[in-house]
C-alpha cells in the first residue's frame, strides 16, 4: 500500500515531478495503468497457482 502512495505522490506533487521528471496522468491514463497492472498481477498469480498444484 505504501508503494501506491509513493507512486501517487511522485506523480502528482509538483516538486517531486521535477526531481523524478514525471508528469500528471489524466484520469483515463491512471485507470488504464491500474487495470493493466491488475491483469498482469492476476495472470502471474494464476500461473503460480497452476504450477503449485
Backbone as JSON Lines, residues from 0, in Angstrom:
{"i":0,"aa":"X","n":[0.83,-1.2,0.0],"ca":[0.0,0.0,0.0],"c":[0.87,1.26,0.0]}
{"i":1,"aa":"X","n":[1.99,1.2,0.69],"ca":[2.89,2.36,0.74],"c":[3.44,2.68,-0.65]}
{"i":2,"aa":"X","n":[3.69,1.65,-1.44],"ca":[4.22,1.86,-2.79],"c":[3.23,2.66,-3.62]}
{"i":3,"aa":"X","n":[1.95,2.34,-3.49],"ca":[0.92,3.06,-4.24],"c":[0.88,4.53,-3.82]}
{"i":4,"aa":"X","n":[1.0,4.77,-2.53],"ca":[1.02,6.15,-2.02],"c":[2.22,6.92,-2.58]}
{"i":5,"aa":"X","n":[3.4,6.31,-2.52],"ca":[4.59,6.98,-3.04],"c":[4.5,7.22,-4.54]}
{"i":6,"aa":"X","n":[3.94,6.27,-5.27],"ca":[3.77,6.45,-6.71],"c":[2.84,7.62,-6.99]}
{"i":7,"aa":"X","n":[1.76,7.72,-6.23],"ca":[0.82,8.82,-6.38],"c":[1.51,10.16,-6.08]}
{"i":8,"aa":"X","n":[2.27,10.21,-4.99],"ca":[2.96,11.45,-4.62],"c":[3.98,11.87,-5.67]}
{"i":9,"aa":"X","n":[4.76,10.91,-6.17],"ca":[5.75,11.22,-7.2],"c":[5.08,11.7,-8.48]}
{"i":10,"aa":"X","n":[3.92,11.17,-8.77],"ca":[3.22,11.54,-10.0],"c":[2.54,12.9,-9.9]}
{"i":11,"aa":"X","n":[2.06,13.27,-8.72],"ca":[1.2,14.47,-8.64],"c":[1.75,15.65,-7.84]}
{"i":12,"aa":"X","n":[2.79,15.48,-7.03],"ca":[3.35,16.63,-6.32],"c":[4.37,17.35,-7.21]}
{"i":13,"aa":"X","n":[4.13,18.64,-7.44],"ca":[4.98,19.37,-8.39],"c":[6.48,19.29,-8.1]}
{"i":14,"aa":"X","n":[6.91,19.42,-6.85],"ca":[8.34,19.4,-6.58],"c":[8.93,18.0,-6.81]}
{"i":15,"aa":"X","n":[8.14,16.95,-6.6],"ca":[8.62,15.59,-6.9],"c":[8.59,15.31,-8.4]}
{"i":16,"aa":"X","n":[7.65,15.94,-9.11],"ca":[7.62,15.81,-10.57],"c":[8.93,16.34,-11.16]}
{"i":17,"aa":"X","n":[9.43,17.42,-10.6],"ca":[10.68,18.0,-11.08],"c":[11.85,17.06,-10.8]}
{"i":18,"aa":"X","n":[11.91,16.51,-9.6],"ca":[13.01,15.64,-9.21],"c":[13.02,14.36,-10.04]}
{"i":19,"aa":"X","n":[11.85,13.75,-10.23],"ca":[11.76,12.45,-10.91],"c":[11.39,12.55,-12.39]}
{"i":20,"aa":"X","n":[11.25,13.78,-12.9],"ca":[10.92,14.01,-14.31],"c":[9.64,13.27,-14.71]}
{"i":21,"aa":"X","n":[8.59,13.45,-13.92],"ca":[7.29,12.85,-14.22],"c":[6.29,13.95,-14.56]}
{"i":22,"aa":"X","n":[5.14,13.54,-15.04],"ca":[4.05,14.48,-15.26],"c":[2.74,13.81,-14.86]}
{"i":23,"aa":"X","n":[1.76,14.6,-14.52],"ca":[0.48,14.09,-14.05],"c":[-0.2,13.26,-15.13]}
{"i":24,"aa":"X","n":[-0.93,12.25,-14.68],"ca":[-1.72,11.41,-15.58],"c":[-3.17,11.89,-15.56]}
{"i":25,"aa":"X","n":[-3.83,11.77,-16.69],"ca":[-5.26,12.05,-16.7],"c":[-5.97,10.89,-16.0]}
{"i":26,"aa":"X","n":[-7.23,11.07,-15.68],"ca":[-7.99,10.01,-15.01],"c":[-8.01,8.76,-15.87]}
{"i":27,"aa":"X","n":[-8.2,8.91,-17.17],"ca":[-8.24,7.76,-18.07],"c":[-6.89,7.03,-18.1]}
{"i":28,"aa":"X","n":[-5.8,7.77,-18.15],"ca":[-4.48,7.15,-18.13],"c":[-4.24,6.41,-16.82]}
{"i":29,"aa":"X","n":[-4.64,7.03,-15.71],"ca":[-4.47,6.43,-14.39],"c":[-5.26,5.13,-14.29]}
{"i":30,"aa":"X","n":[-6.51,5.14,-14.77],"ca":[-7.34,3.94,-14.75],"c":[-6.78,2.85,-15.66]}
{"i":31,"aa":"X","n":[-6.27,3.24,-16.82],"ca":[-5.69,2.28,-17.75],"c":[-4.5,1.57,-17.12]}
{"i":32,"aa":"X","n":[-3.62,2.32,-16.49],"ca":[-2.46,1.73,-15.82],"c":[-2.93,0.79,-14.71]}
{"i":33,"aa":"X","n":[-3.92,1.2,-13.94],"ca":[-4.44,0.35,-12.87],"c":[-5.03,-0.95,-13.37]}
{"i":34,"aa":"X","n":[-5.82,-0.87,-14.42],"ca":[-6.46,-2.07,-14.98],"c":[-5.42,-3.01,-15.57]}
{"i":35,"aa":"X","n":[-4.5,-2.48,-16.36],"ca":[-3.49,-3.33,-17.0],"c":[-2.56,-3.97,-15.98]}
{"i":36,"aa":"X","n":[-2.17,-3.23,-14.95],"ca":[-1.3,-3.82,-13.93],"c":[-2.04,-4.88,-13.13]}
{"i":37,"aa":"X","n":[-3.33,-4.71,-12.93],"ca":[-4.13,-5.72,-12.24],"c":[-4.23,-6.99,-13.08]}
{"i":38,"aa":"X","n":[-4.39,-6.84,-14.37],"ca":[-4.45,-8.01,-15.27],"c":[-3.14,-8.79,-15.21]}
{"i":39,"aa":"X","n":[-2.02,-8.09,-15.26],"ca":[-0.71,-8.75,-15.18],"c":[-0.55,-9.45,-13.84]}
{"i":40,"aa":"X","n":[-0.91,-8.78,-12.76],"ca":[-0.82,-9.38,-11.43],"c":[-1.64,-10.65,-11.34]}
{"i":41,"aa":"X","n":[-2.87,-10.6,-11.8],"ca":[-3.74,-11.78,-11.75],"c":[-3.2,-12.91,-12.62]}
{"i":42,"aa":"X","n":[-2.66,-12.59,-13.77],"ca":[-2.1,-13.62,-14.64],"c":[-0.93,-14.32,-13.96]}
{"i":43,"aa":"X","n":[-0.08,-13.58,-13.3],"ca":[1.06,-14.18,-12.59],"c":[0.58,-15.04,-11.43]}
{"i":44,"aa":"X","n":[-0.42,-14.57,-10.7],"ca":[-0.94,-15.34,-9.57],"c":[-1.62,-16.63,-10.04]}
{"i":45,"aa":"X","n":[-2.32,-16.58,-11.15],"ca":[-2.94,-17.79,-11.71],"c":[-1.87,-18.77,-12.16]}
{"i":46,"aa":"X","n":[-0.84,-18.25,-12.81],"ca":[0.26,-19.12,-13.24],"c":[0.91,-19.81,-12.04]}
{"i":47,"aa":"X","n":[1.16,-19.06,-10.97],"ca":[1.76,-19.67,-9.77],"c":[0.85,-20.72,-9.17]}
{"i":48,"aa":"X","n":[-0.44,-20.47,-9.14],"ca":[-1.39,-21.44,-8.57],"c":[-1.43,-22.72,-9.39]}
{"i":49,"aa":"X","n":[-1.36,-22.59,-10.71],"ca":[-1.39,-23.77,-11.59],"c":[-0.11,-24.56,-11.44]}
{"i":50,"aa":"X","n":[1.03,-23.91,-11.34],"ca":[2.31,-24.59,-11.21],"c":[2.45,-25.31,-9.87]}
{"i":51,"aa":"X","n":[1.82,-24.79,-8.84],"ca":[1.95,-25.35,-7.49],"c":[0.94,-26.47,-7.21]}
{"i":52,"aa":"X","n":[0.2,-26.91,-8.19],"ca":[-0.77,-27.99,-7.98],"c":[-0.07,-29.31,-7.88]}
